[in-house]
Amino acid sequence: MFAGMQGWHLLIVLAVILLLFGAAKLPALAKSMGQSARVFKGEMKAMKEEDASRAESAPAAPTTVKDSGTDPETPPRA
C-alpha cells in the first residue's frame, strides 16, 4: 500500500492533514481514534470469549441433509 512512499511523501501527507484539520483539532482526533480502536479491540475480544464459551458449553450441532423426497435405496420412478 505504501510501498513507493518515501520520507518526503509522508511529510506532504502530514502537511495536508494539518491544513485540513488544523493544529488544534489533531490531538482530539488522535484521542478519538485511539478510543475507537480500544473499544473495537475490546468488543472483538469479548466476541471471541463468547464464541469459546459457547463452543465449550454446547456440543456441535449435527449437520442436516436436505431431504430430496426419494429414498436412496429405491430406484427412481419412471
C-alpha positions, -999 to +999 in steps of 0.1 A: +000+000+000+028+024+009+055+006-010+066+036-031+063+063-004+094+080+008+100+103+037+092+135+019+059+119+007+049+114+043+058+150+051+035+162+023+006+140+036+011+153+071+011+189+059-022+183+040-037+167+071-026+196+092-041+221+067-074+202+066-080+197+103-059+224+119-034+220+147-059+224+174-081+195+163-053+170+157-049+159+194-086+154+198-087+135+165-059+112+176-075+107+210-108+098+194-092+073+171-073+057+200-105+053+220-123+038+190-095+013+184-096+004+221-133-002+221-131-022+189-104-045+204-124-050+235-155-059+215-135-084+194-120-100+225-155-103+241-169-119+209-140-144+208-145-153+245-183-156+239-177-180+210-152-200+230-176-204+259-205-213+236-183-239+219-174-254+253-209-255+268-228-269+238-218-298+216-216-292+179-250-295+163-253-323+138-254-313+102-287-320+084-290-333+050-318-318+028-343-345+020-348-348-017-380-367-013-366-400-026-352-430-007-316-436-018-321-473-018-351-474-041-346-467-079-361-435-093-396-438-107-401-438-144 
